[in-house]
């Protein structure tokens, strides 16, 4: 089976969806699925250092890139749209990642013109909170092309039950399927059970994500500073890892400087590889108090390392974490977040218990399992065999 994955951009700055797609393609390859990624070369104000207009590889996956011609938010690319129109018929199906971007709308049109089935993964862009940001522009795009893209999709791929419920209730969509994103199977191997215990003399809360207003980080900073101020948590640190728009990052750092006179809030910047692994492995608590989050790859990775999480009720994994007892679930309000953060920080035994539950929960997200579910969905959509018979 040949599957084309269309996504506006894959540069690391765009967060979890960009990081997850090559890993998904690699896992699908082990299920016998032949994948290709088509994307623009957008990388914020710059360009991803890739060849454009010719087949190449990206993080081990076959790919083809095209120039973003204008608009960082819409990522318009005429050459990408032309290539889709000419080549989409050579694929059995297309998996479209995102909705209100030029690449996604062009992919839907090319598929409809060539009678190629397609699946749409919204990436959280259809959640009510997300649609409420720059609402006029998004309503126009939905009216012009977005609704047709969704209405003609063979399936809508959500990564959490909460995302599916929110979107279907607000937009009345059907054909929804919930399949989570994945984490590297190696993180779930037995040796992780032997990870070093967090340093109880200098424990830290870790927030690791794209730095964006929707992540609720200002509220996290304020809650942490309030707890530090009462004198009981002077040995605790808050480590914020990730990057984002320079103006927002500077405002977040200014808020941290204003509220934290002891230097207990650290900004680690963009981390990956061993540096990221070390931060996750030694964290005492993971915090993801987002106003809107359809899944959260870094959150899933933290759970896999046995790190209990404090998340907002707007997070896609909130109900899973609550049901599994793998952390604490809060409203994104200063008072509520402060109360639950205090409970978590003062209870090492409870963090240990919930950390063990986090490890058990994370086993659901192994890429090997996720890829089989995705491949089975492809089989249903394309009318072909499931991964269990076409792969290994």
For each residue, the residues with C-beta under 8 A, 3 or more apart:
1: 32 33 34 92 93 375 378 379 382 384 390
2: 34 35 36 90 91 92
3: 28 33 34 35 36 91 92 93 94 95 378
4: 35 36 37 38 88 91 93 94 95 107
5: 21 24 25 35 36 37 38 94 95 97
6: 37 38 39 84 94 95 96 97 103 104 107
7: 10 17 18 21 37 38 39 96 97 98 103
8: 14 39 40 42 75 97 98 101 102 103 104
9: 14 18 39 40 41 42 43 48 68 75
10: 7 14 18 21 22 37 39 48 58 63
11: 14 18 42 43 44 48
12: 18 19 270 272
13: 18 43 44 210 243 244
14: 8 9 10 11 17 18 210
15: 18 19 209 210 212
16: 19 20 181 209 210 295 296 297 298
17: 7 14 20 21 97 98 123
18: 7 9 10 11 12 13 14 15 21
19: 12 15 16 22 23 297
20: 16 17 23 24 181 182 297
21: 5 7 10 17 18 24 25 37 61 97
22: 10 19 25 26 37 58 59 60 61
23: 19 20 26 27 182 184 367
24: 5 20 21 27 28 181 182 367 370 371 374
25: 5 21 22 28 29 35 37 61
26: 22 23 29 30 60 61 367
27: 23 24 30 31 182 367 368 370 371
28: 3 24 25 31 33 35 371 374 375
29: 25 26 32 33 34 35 61
30: 26 27 368 371 391 392
31: 27 28 371 372 375 387 390 391 392
32: 1 29 375 387 390 391 392
33: 1 3 28 29 371 375 378 387 390 391
34: 1 2 3 29
35: 2 3 4 5 25 28 29 61 62
36: 2 3 4 5 61 62 63 64 91
37: 4 5 6 7 10 21 22 25 58 61 62 63 64
38: 4 5 6 7 63 64 65 66 80 83 84 103 107
39: 6 7 8 9 10 63 65 66 80 103
40: 8 9 65 66 67 68 75 77 80 103
41: 9 47 48 50 52 65 66 67 68
42: 8 9 11 47 48 68 72 75
43: 9 11 13 46 47 48
44: 11 13 72
45: 72
46: 43
47: 41 42 43 67 68
48: 9 10 11 41 42 43 65
49:
50: 41 56 58 63 65
51: 54 56 65
52: 41 65 66 67 79
53: 64 65 66 79
54: 51 64
55: 62 63 64
56: 50 51 62 63 64 65
57: 60 61 62 63
58: 10 22 37 50 61 63 65
59: 22
60: 22 26 57
61: 21 22 25 26 29 35 36 37 57 58
62: 35 36 37 55 56 57
63: 10 36 37 38 39 50 55 56 57 58
64: 36 37 38 53 54 55 56 83
65: 38 39 40 41 48 50 51 52 53 56 58
66: 38 39 40 41 52 53 77 79 80 83
67: 40 41 47 52 77 79
68: 9 40 41 42 47 71 72 75 76 77
69: 76 77 78 79
70: 74 76
71: 68 74 75 76 102
72: 42 44 45 68 75
73: 101 134
74: 70 71 100 101 102
75: 8 9 40 42 68 71 72 101 102 103
76: 68 69 70 71 102
77: 40 66 67 68 69 80 81 102 103
78: 69 81 82
79: 52 53 66 67 69 82 83
80: 38 39 40 66 77 83 84 102 103 106
81: 77 78 84 85 102 103 106 110
82: 78 79 85 86
83: 38 64 66 79 80 86 87
84: 6 38 80 81 87 88 106 107 110
85: 81 82 88 106 109 110 113 114
86: 82 83
87: 83 84 90 91
88: 4 84 85 91 94 107 110 111 114 116
89: 114 116
90: 2 87
91: 2 3 4 36 87 88 94 116
92: 1 2 3 116 378 382 384
93: 1 3 4 116 117 118 119 154 378 381 382
94: 3 4 5 6 88 91 107 110 111 116 117 118 119
95: 3 4 5 6 118 119 121 157 378
96: 6 7 99 104 107 108 118 119 120 121 149 153
97: 5 6 7 8 17 21 104 121 123
98: 7 8 17 101 103 104 121 122 123 125
99: 96 104 120 122 123 125 126 146 149 150
100: 74 104 105 125 138 141 142 146
101: 8 73 74 75 98 104 105
102: 8 71 74 75 76 77 80 81 105 106
103: 6 7 8 38 39 40 75 77 80 81 98 106 107
104: 6 8 96 97 98 99 100 101 107 108 120 149
105: 100 101 102 108 109 141 145 146 149
106: 80 81 84 85 102 103 109 110
107: 4 6 38 84 88 94 96 103 104 110 111 118
108: 96 104 105 111 112 118 120 145 148 149 152 153
109: 85 105 106 112 113 145
110: 81 84 85 88 94 106 107 113 114 116
111: 88 94 107 108 114 115 116 117 118 152
112: 108 109 115 152
113: 85 109 110
114: 85 88 89 110 111
115: 111 112
116: 88 89 91 92 93 94 110 111
117: 93 94 111 154 381 382
118: 93 94 95 96 107 108 111 152 153 154
119: 93 94 95 96 153 154 155 156 157 377 378 381
120: 96 99 104 108 149 150 153 155 156 157
121: 95 96 97 98 156 157 158 159
122: 98 99 125 126 156 157 158 163 167 294
123: 17 97 98 99 294
124: 127 130 163 292 293 294 295 316
125: 98 99 100 122 130 131
126: 99 122 130 131 167 170 171
127: 124 130 131 163 166 167 292 294
128: 131 132 166 170
129: 132 133 214 291 292 314
130: 124 125 126 127 133 214 292
131: 125 126 127 128 135 138 139 142 170
132: 128 129 135
133: 129 130 138 214
134: 73 137 138
135: 131 132 138 139
136: 139 140
137: 134 140 141
138: 100 131 133 134 135 141 142
139: 131 135 136 142 143
140: 136 137 143 144
141: 100 105 137 138 144 145 146
142: 100 131 138 139 145 146 147
143: 139 140 146 147
144: 140 141
145: 105 108 109 141 142 148 149
146: 99 100 105 141 142 143 149 150
147: 142 143 150 151
148: 108 145 151 152
149: 96 99 104 105 108 120 145 146 152 153
150: 99 120 146 147 153 156 171 173
151: 147 148
152: 108 111 112 118 148 149
153: 96 108 118 119 120 149 150 156 175
154: 93 117 118 119 175 381
155: 119 120 175 176 177 377 381
156: 119 120 121 122 150 153 164 167 173 175 176 177
157: 95 119 120 121 122 177 179 374 377
158: 121 122 161 163 164 167 176 177 178 179 294
159: 121 163 178 179 180 181 294 295 316
160: 163 164 178 180 294 295 316 317 320
161: 158 164 165 178 316 319 320
162: 165 166 315 316 317 318 319
163: 122 124 127 158 159 160 166 167 178 294 295 316
164: 156 158 160 161 167 168 176 178
165: 161 162 168 169
166: 127 128 162 163 169 170
167: 122 126 127 156 158 163 164 170 171 173 176
168: 164 165 171 172 173 174 176
169: 165 166
170: 126 128 131 166 167
171: 126 150 167 168
172: 168
173: 150 156 167 168 176
174: 168
175: 153 154 155 156
176: 155 156 158 164 167 168 173
177: 155 156 157 158 377
178: 158 159 160 161 163 164
179: 157 158 159 370 373 374 377
180: 159 160 295 300 364 365 370
181: 16 20 24 159 295 297 300 365 370
182: 20 23 24 27 300 365 366 367 368 369 370 371
183: 187 188 297 300 301 304 362 365 366 367
184: 23 187 188 367
185: 188 189 366 367 368
186: 189
187: 183 184 192 301 304 305 362
188: 183 184 185 192 304 359 362 363 366
189: 185 186 192
190: 193 194
191: 194
192: 187 188 189 195 304 305 306 359
193: 190 306 359
194: 190 191
195: 192 281 305 306
196: 281 282
197: 200
198: 203 204 282 283 284
199: 202 203 282
200: 197 203 284 348
201: 235
202: 199 235 236 237
203: 198 199 200 235 236 237 284 285 345
204: 198 236 237 238 239 266 282 283 284 285
205: 220 224 236 237 238 239 283 284 285 286 287 310 341 345
206: 239 241 279 280 283 285 286 287 302 307
207: 215 217 220 238 239 240 241 242 286 287 288
208: 240 241 242 271 276 279 280 286 298 302
209: 15 16 212 215 241 242 288 290 296 298
210: 13 14 15 16 215 242 243 244
211: 215 217 240 242 243 244 245 248 249 252
212: 15 209 215 244 245 248
213: 218 248 291
214: 129 130 133 290 291 292 293
215: 207 209 210 211 212 288 289 290 291 293
216: 219 220 289 290 291 312 332
217: 207 211 220 221 240 252 289
218: 213 221 222 252 255
219: 216 222 223 289 332 333 334 337
220: 205 207 216 217 223 224 238 287 289 337 341
221: 217 218 224 225 238 240 252 255 256 259 260 265
222: 218 219 225 226 255 259 334
223: 219 220 226 227 334 337 338 341
224: 205 220 221 227 228 236 238 260 264 265 341
225: 221 222 228 229 256 259 260 265
226: 222 223 229 230 259 334 338
227: 223 224 230 232 233 236 338 341 342 345
228: 224 225 233 234 236 260 262 264
229: 225 226
230: 226 227 233
231: 234
232: 227 346
233: 227 228 230 236 345 346
234: 228 231 262 264
235: 201 202 203
236: 202 203 204 205 224 227 228 233 264 345
237: 202 203 204 205 264 265 266
238: 204 205 207 220 221 224 264 265 266 287
239: 204 205 206 207 266 268 279 283
240: 207 208 211 217 221 252 256 265 266 267 268
241: 206 207 208 209 267 268 269 270 271 276 279
242: 207 208 209 210 211 268 269 270 271
243: 13 210 211 249 269 270
244: 13 210 211 212 248 249
245: 211 212 248 249
246: 249 250
247: 250 251
248: 211 212 213 244 245 251 252
249: 211 243 244 245 246 252 253 267
250: 246 247 253 254
251: 247 248 254 255
252: 211 217 218 221 240 248 249 255 256
253: 249 250 256 257 267
254: 250 251 257 258
255: 218 221 222 251 252 258 259
256: 221 225 240 252 253 259 260 265 267
257: 253 254 260
258: 254 255
259: 221 222 225 226 255 256 265
260: 221 224 225 228 256 257 263 264 265
261:
262: 228 234
263: 260
264: 224 228 234 236 237 238 260
265: 221 224 225 237 238 240 256 259 260
266: 204 237 238 239 240
267: 240 241 249 253 256
268: 239 240 241 242 271 275 279
269: 241 242 243
270: 12 241 242 243
271: 208 241 242 268 275 276 279
272: 12 275 276
273: 276 277
274: 277 278
275: 268 271 272 278 279
276: 208 241 271 272 273 279 280
277: 273 274 280 281
278: 274 275 281 282
279: 206 208 239 241 268 271 275 276 282 283
280: 206 208 276 277 283 286 298 301 302 305 307
281: 195 196 277 278 305
282: 196 198 199 204 278 279
283: 198 204 205 206 239 279 280 286 302 305 307
284: 198 200 203 204 205 307 345 348 351
285: 203 204 205 206 307 308 309 310 344 345 351
286: 205 206 207 208 280 283 298 299 302 303 307 308 309 310 327
287: 205 206 207 220 238 309 310 311 341
288: 207 209 215 293 296 298 299 309 310 311 312 315
289: 215 216 217 219 220 310 311 312 330 332 337
290: 209 214 215 216 293 296 311 312 314 315 332
291: 129 213 214 215 216 312 314 332
292: 124 127 129 130 214 314
293: 124 214 215 288 290 296 299 311 312 314 315 316 317
294: 122 123 124 127 158 159 160 163 316
295: 16 124 159 160 163 180 181 299 300 316 317
296: 16 209 288 290 293 299 300 311 315 316 317
297: 16 19 20 181 183 300 301
298: 16 208 209 280 286 288 301 302
299: 286 288 293 295 296 302 303 309 311 315 317
300: 180 181 182 183 295 296 297 303 304 317 362 365
301: 183 187 280 297 298 304 305
302: 206 208 280 283 286 298 299 305 307 309 358
303: 286 299 300 306 307 309 321 326 327 358 359 361 362 365
304: 183 187 188 192 300 301 358 359 362 365
305: 187 192 195 280 281 283 301 302 359
306: 192 193 195 303 355 356 358 359
307: 206 280 283 284 285 286 302 303 355 358
308: 285 286 326 327 328 344 351 354 355 357 358
309: 285 286 287 288 299 302 303 321 326 327 328 358
310: 205 285 286 287 288 289 327 328 329 330 337 340 341 344
311: 287 288 289 290 293 296 299 315 317 318 321 327 328 329 330
312: 216 288 289 290 291 293 315 318 329 330 331 332
313: 318 329 330 331 332
314: 129 290 291 292 293 318 332
315: 162 288 290 293 296 299 311 312 318 321
316: 124 159 160 161 162 163 293 294 295 296
317: 160 162 293 295 296 299 300 311 320 321
318: 162 311 312 313 314 315 321 322 329
319: 161 162 322 323
320: 160 161 317 323 324 326 361 364
321: 303 309 311 315 317 318 324 326 327 329 358 361
322: 318 319 325 329
323: 319 320
324: 320 321 357 358 360 361
325: 322 353 354 357
326: 303 308 309 320 321 354 355 357 358 360 361
327: 286 303 308 309 310 311 321 344 354 358
328: 308 309 310 311 340 343 344 354
329: 310 311 312 313 318 321 322 340
330: 289 310 311 312 313 333 336 337 339 340 341
331: 312 313 336 337
332: 216 219 289 290 291 312 313 314 337
333: 219 330 336 337
334: 219 222 223 226 337 338
335: 338 339
336: 330 331 333 339 340
337: 219 220 223 289 310 330 331 332 333 334 340 341
338: 223 226 227 334 335 341 342
339: 330 335 336 342 343
340: 310 328 329 330 336 337 343 344
341: 205 220 223 224 227 287 310 330 337 338 344 345
342: 227 338 339 345 346
343: 328 339 340 346 347 350
344: 285 308 310 327 328 340 341 347 350 351
345: 203 205 227 233 236 284 285 341 342
346: 232 233 342 343
347: 343 344 350 351
348: 200 284 351 352
349: 352 353
350: 343 344 347 353 354
351: 284 285 308 344 347 348 354 355
352: 348 349 355 356
353: 325 349 350 356 357
354: 308 325 326 327 328 350 351 357 358
355: 306 307 308 326 351 352 358 359
356: 306 352 353 359 360
357: 308 324 325 326 353 354 360 361
358: 302 303 304 306 307 308 309 321 324 326 327 354 355 361 362
359: 188 192 193 303 304 305 306 355 356 362 363
360: 324 326 356 357 363
361: 303 320 321 324 326 357 358 364
362: 183 187 188 300 303 304 358 359 365
363: 188 359 360 366
364: 180 320 361 369
365: 180 181 182 183 300 303 304 362 369 370
366: 182 183 185 188 363 369 370
367: 23 24 26 27 182 183 184 185 370 371
368: 27 30 182 185 371 372
369: 182 364 365 366 372 373
370: 24 27 179 180 181 182 365 366 367 373 374
371: 24 27 28 30 31 33 182 367 368 374 375 387
372: 31 368 369 375 376 387 388
373: 179 369 370 376 377
374: 24 28 157 179 370 371 377 378
375: 1 28 31 32 33 371 372 378 379 386 387 390 391
376: 372 373 379 380 386 387 388
377: 119 155 157 177 179 373 374 380 381
378: 1 3 33 92 93 95 119 374 375 381 382 384
379: 1 375 376 382 383 384 385 386 387 390
380: 376 377 383 386
381: 93 117 119 154 155 377 378
382: 1 92 93 117 378 379
383: 379 380
384: 1 92 378 379 390
385: 379 389 390
386: 375 376 379 380 389 390
387: 31 32 33 371 372 375 376 379 390 391
388: 372 376 391
389: 385 386
390: 1 31 32 33 375 379 384 385 386 387
391: 30 31 32 33 375 387 388
392: 30 31 32
